[in-house]
Amino acid sequence: MTTTRIWTDAVIESMQDITPTVREFCVRPEGGVGHHEPGSHLQVQLLVNGRPQTRSYSLLGDADGQTLRFAVKRLATGRGGSLAMWRLAVGERLQVSAPENHFALDLNAPAYLLVAGGIGVTPLLSMARALTARSASTGQHVRMHYGARSAEELAFLPQLQECLGSRLHTTVTAPIDFAAEIAALPTGAQMYLCGPVPMLDAARQAWQAAGRPAIDLRYETFGSSGRLAPQAFRLLVPRHALDIMVPADCSLLDALEQAGVDAVFDCRRGECGLCATDVLALDGEIDHRDVFFSAHEKSENKRLCVCVSRVVGAITLDSAYRPDV
């Protein structure tokens, strides 16, 4: 269960392949759309292998009052949402939410370092545009690092080059030297990141080691990256007499909901911790894909975020349900 969200019917107005695995969608919700700030996203309802599921996509650019644009990376080993999106055609309809923002940009810092990993570039594109538009008058310094597995997968590179010029640095396969990048930032600077969990973990460790205030590190993850390939696993919830197999293309959260087990959640990206659930027993290994728990907490395997984390083997969970007394 979460805050009631209002869904709107939207038509797919256009699609464009940005890279071999990244496709941009432009959708027109009924009734138009309001203004949204950099870092905003929308929720999309999909049928994945016949099961209703929800996906979150970062928005590109400013709202024109009529359409919303977002990009979807095709993941052959994901949970099926991206493949379902890629099978859609222009003219088909979707259910979408109004824009939401849990990754808001603070415009008052003296300097900014933006870091994107792969499809994590999507929320940072609008941030880069907003900050560079202001920098001439405010004197705020902006730099961006953008990494991908190959040069052809650097999505929206021309737009970023036009916006940032020499302030944009790209890397292919090579890791970012976060310690050096953070050391070059002035006091009060902020770093914004979006990308896979290992990249975010490395950045958080370097930020903490440098003694920087935690509040000046802002990040978002797409919640689909982990150490282990997705596979089916057994889920038991004794409080509900539940014993099911969670398919490789289904999240723990979706499996619980489809089985009629209420779960408290919000972000669906492993960031807020609202869906954290107690682990009663584990026969196998947990692939923690969240950025909410610390490395120590993850190693204890006492709790996990059901929205993104997966299991190899079998797991027994508690639930938020308590019988009336």
C-alpha positions in Angstrom: 0.0 0.0 0.0 1.2 3.5 -0.7 -0.2 7.0 -1.3 -3.1 6.9 -3.7 -1.8 7.7 -7.2 -4.1 9.1 -9.9 -3.6 7.4 -13.2 -4.2 9.1 -16.6 -4.6 7.7 -20.0 -1.9 8.7 -22.4 -1.2 8.0 -26.1 2.3 7.2 -27.4 2.9 10.1 -29.9 6.4 9.2 -31.1 9.4 7.0 -30.5 13.1 7.4 -31.4 16.0 5.0 -31.0 18.8 7.0 -29.3 21.3 4.1 -29.1 21.0 0.4 -30.0 19.5 -0.2 -26.6 17.9 3.1 -25.6 14.6 4.3 -27.0 13.0 7.7 -26.3 9.2 7.8 -25.9 7.0 10.9 -26.2 3.5 10.4 -24.7 0.6 12.8 -24.6 -1.6 12.4 -21.4 -5.2 13.3 -21.6 -5.7 16.8 -20.2 -2.0 17.8 -20.7 0.7 18.0 -18.1 1.9 20.6 -15.6 5.4 22.0 -15.1 8.0 19.6 -13.7 11.4 20.3 -12.2 14.7 18.6 -13.2 15.0 15.2 -11.6 11.3 14.4 -12.0 10.0 11.0 -13.1 6.6 9.4 -13.9 5.2 6.0 -13.2 3.9 3.8 -16.0 1.6 0.9 -15.7 2.5 -2.1 -17.9 1.4 -5.7 -18.6 4.5 -7.8 -18.3 3.9 -11.4 -19.3 0.2 -10.9 -18.6 0.9 -9.4 -15.1 0.2 -5.8 -14.2 3.4 -4.0 -13.1 4.6 -0.5 -12.5 7.8 1.1 -13.8 9.4 4.5 -13.1 11.1 6.5 -15.8 13.0 9.8 -15.4 11.6 12.7 -17.5 13.7 14.4 -20.2 13.6 18.1 -20.7 11.0 20.7 -19.7 7.3 20.2 -20.0 5.6 21.8 -23.0 2.2 21.5 -21.3 1.1 18.6 -23.6 3.6 15.8 -23.7 6.2 14.0 -21.6 9.4 12.4 -22.8 11.4 9.6 -21.2 13.9 6.9 -22.3 13.8 3.2 -21.7 16.9 1.0 -21.9 16.2 -2.5 -23.3 17.4 -5.1 -20.8 17.3 -8.7 -22.0 18.0 -10.0 -18.5 15.8 -7.6 -16.6 12.3 -8.1 -15.2 10.5 -7.7 -18.5 9.4 -4.1 -18.2 11.8 -2.7 -20.8 11.0 -5.4 -23.3 7.3 -4.7 -22.8 7.9 -1.0 -23.5 9.9 -1.8 -26.6 7.1 -3.9 -28.0 4.7 -0.9 -27.9 3.9 1.1 -31.1 3.1 4.7 -31.8 -0.6 5.3 -31.2 -1.0 2.7 -28.4 -2.1 3.8 -25.0 -0.6 3.7 -21.5 -1.6 4.6 -18.0 0.8 7.2 -16.5 1.0 9.2 -13.3 1.6 12.9 -12.9 5.3 13.8 -12.7 6.8 13.2 -9.2 10.2 14.3 -7.9 12.3 12.5 -5.3 15.6 13.7 -6.8 15.2 17.5 -6.6 17.9 19.8 -7.7 19.1 22.4 -5.2 20.0 25.6 -7.1 21.9 27.3 -4.3 25.3 25.4 -4.2 28.5 27.1 -5.4 29.5 24.2 -7.6 28.1 20.9 -8.9 29.5 17.5 -10.1 27.0 15.4 -12.1 27.8 11.7 -12.5 25.8 9.4 -14.8 26.2 5.7 -15.4 24.5 4.3 -18.5 20.8 5.0 -18.6 21.3 7.0 -15.4 22.0 10.0 -17.6 18.3 10.6 -18.1 17.5 12.7 -14.9 20.9 14.4 -15.2 20.3 15.7 -18.7 17.6 18.2 -17.5 19.8 19.1 -14.5 22.8 19.9 -16.7 20.6 22.1 -18.9 19.2 24.0 -15.9 22.5 24.5 -14.2 24.4 25.7 -17.3 21.6 28.1 -18.2 22.1 29.7 -14.8 25.9 29.5 -14.6 26.6 32.5 -16.7 24.8 34.8 -14.4 25.4 33.1 -11.0 29.0 32.0 -11.5 28.2 28.4 -10.3 30.6 25.8 -11.7 29.2 22.7 -13.3 31.0 19.5 -14.4 29.7 16.2 -15.5 31.2 12.7 -15.8 29.3 10.2 -17.9 30.3 6.5 -18.2 28.9 3.7 -20.3 29.9 0.2 -21.4 30.7 1.3 -25.0 30.9 4.6 -26.9 27.7 3.8 -28.9 25.8 3.5 -25.6 26.5 7.1 -24.5 22.9 8.2 -24.9 22.1 11.9 -25.5 25.8 12.7 -25.9 25.3 15.4 -28.6 22.8 17.3 -26.3 25.2 17.1 -23.4 28.2 18.2 -25.5 26.2 21.2 -26.7 25.1 22.1 -23.2 28.4 21.5 -21.3 31.2 21.6 -23.9 34.6 21.0 -22.2 32.9 20.6 -18.8 31.7 17.1 -19.9 34.0 14.1 -19.5 33.0 10.7 -20.8 34.5 7.3 -19.9 34.0 3.9 -21.5 34.5 0.9 -19.1 37.0 2.8 -17.0 35.9 3.5 -13.4 35.6 7.1 -12.2 38.2 8.3 -9.7 35.7 9.6 -7.2 38.4 10.5 -4.6 40.1 12.9 -7.1 36.9 14.3 -8.4 35.6 15.1 -4.9 38.9 16.6 -3.8 38.6 19.1 -6.7 35.2 20.4 -5.4 35.0 23.6 -3.3 33.4 23.6 0.1 29.6 23.4 -0.2 29.6 21.8 -3.6 27.0 19.1 -4.3 27.3 15.9 -6.3 24.3 14.3 -8.1 24.5 10.7 -9.3 22.3 8.3 -11.1 23.5 4.8 -12.2 24.0 1.3 -11.1 24.3 0.4 -7.4 28.1 -0.4 -7.5 28.8 3.0 -8.8 26.7 4.7 -6.2 28.3 2.6 -3.4 31.8 3.7 -4.6 30.7 7.3 -4.7 29.1 7.2 -1.2 32.3 5.7 0.3 34.5 8.3 -1.3 32.2 11.1 -0.3 32.2 9.9 3.3 36.0 9.3 3.3 36.5 12.9 2.2 34.5 14.2 5.2 31.8 15.8 3.0 28.3 16.5 4.5 26.0 13.6 3.6 23.3 16.2 2.6 25.4 17.4 -0.3 25.4 14.0 -2.0 22.2 13.4 -3.9 21.6 10.2 -5.9 19.0 8.1 -7.6 19.2 4.5 -8.9 17.2 2.7 -11.5 16.9 -0.3 -9.1 17.6 -3.0 -11.7 21.3 -3.7 -11.3 22.7 -6.3 -9.0 25.6 -8.7 -8.5 23.7 -11.8 -9.7 21.6 -12.5 -12.8 17.8 -12.5 -12.0 16.5 -16.0 -11.6 13.4 -17.6 -10.1 13.4 -18.2 -6.3 11.2 -19.6 -3.6 9.4 -17.2 -1.3 7.7 -18.2 2.0 5.6 -15.9 4.2 4.4 -18.0 7.2 2.1 -15.2 8.5 0.1 -15.7 5.3 0.7 -19.4 4.7 2.3 -18.3 1.5 4.8 -20.6 -0.4 5.3 -19.5 -4.1 8.0 -19.2 -6.7 9.0 -15.6 -7.7 9.7 -15.6 -11.5 12.9 -14.1 -12.8 11.0 -11.3 -14.4 8.9 -10.3 -11.3 10.0 -8.3 -8.3 9.5 -9.5 -4.7 7.1 -6.6 -4.2 5.1 -7.4 -7.3 4.9 -11.1 -6.2 3.7 -10.2 -2.8 1.0 -7.9 -4.2 -0.2 -10.4 -6.7 -0.4 -13.0 -3.9 -2.6 -10.6 -1.9 0.0 -9.6 0.7 -0.1 -5.9 1.5 3.3 -4.2 1.5 4.3 -0.6 2.4 6.3 1.0 -0.3 7.0 4.2 -2.2 10.0 4.7 -4.4 10.2 1.2 -6.0 14.0 2.0 -6.6 15.5 0.8 -3.3 16.1 4.3 -1.9 13.4 5.2 0.7 13.5 2.0 2.8 9.7 1.9 3.3 9.4 -1.6 1.9 12.2 -3.0 4.1 11.0 -6.4 5.4 12.4 -8.8 8.1 14.2 -11.9 6.9 13.2 -14.9 9.0 15.2 -17.6 7.2 17.5 -17.8 4.2 18.6 -20.8 2.2 20.8 -19.2 -0.4 22.0 -15.7 -1.1 20.4 -12.3 -1.1 21.3 -9.9 -4.0 20.7 -6.6 -2.2 20.1 -4.0 -4.9 19.1 -1.1 -2.7 21.0 2.0 -1.7 19.1 2.3 1.6 20.9 -0.2 3.8 24.6 0.2 4.7 27.2 -2.5 3.6 27.2 -3.8 7.2 23.4 -4.1 7.3 23.4 -5.9 3.9 26.0 -8.4 5.2 23.8 -9.2 8.1 20.9 -10.3 5.8 18.4 -9.4 8.6 16.2 -7.2 6.3 15.9 -6.5 2.6 14.1 -4.0 0.4 11.4 -6.1 -1.5 11.0 -3.5 -4.3 14.4 -4.3 -5.9 16.3 -7.0 -4.0 16.4 -10.6 -5.2 17.4 -14.0 -4.0 19.2 -17.1 -5.2 17.6 -20.0 -3.5 14.8 -19.6 -1.0 13.8 -16.9 1.6 11.3 -16.7 4.4 10.0 -13.2 5.2 7.8 -11.6 7.8 5.1 -9.2 6.7 3.6 -5.9 7.9 0.3 -7.7 8.6 -0.8 -8.1 12.2 -4.1 -9.7 13.1 -6.7 -7.6 15.0 -6.7 -8.3 18.7 
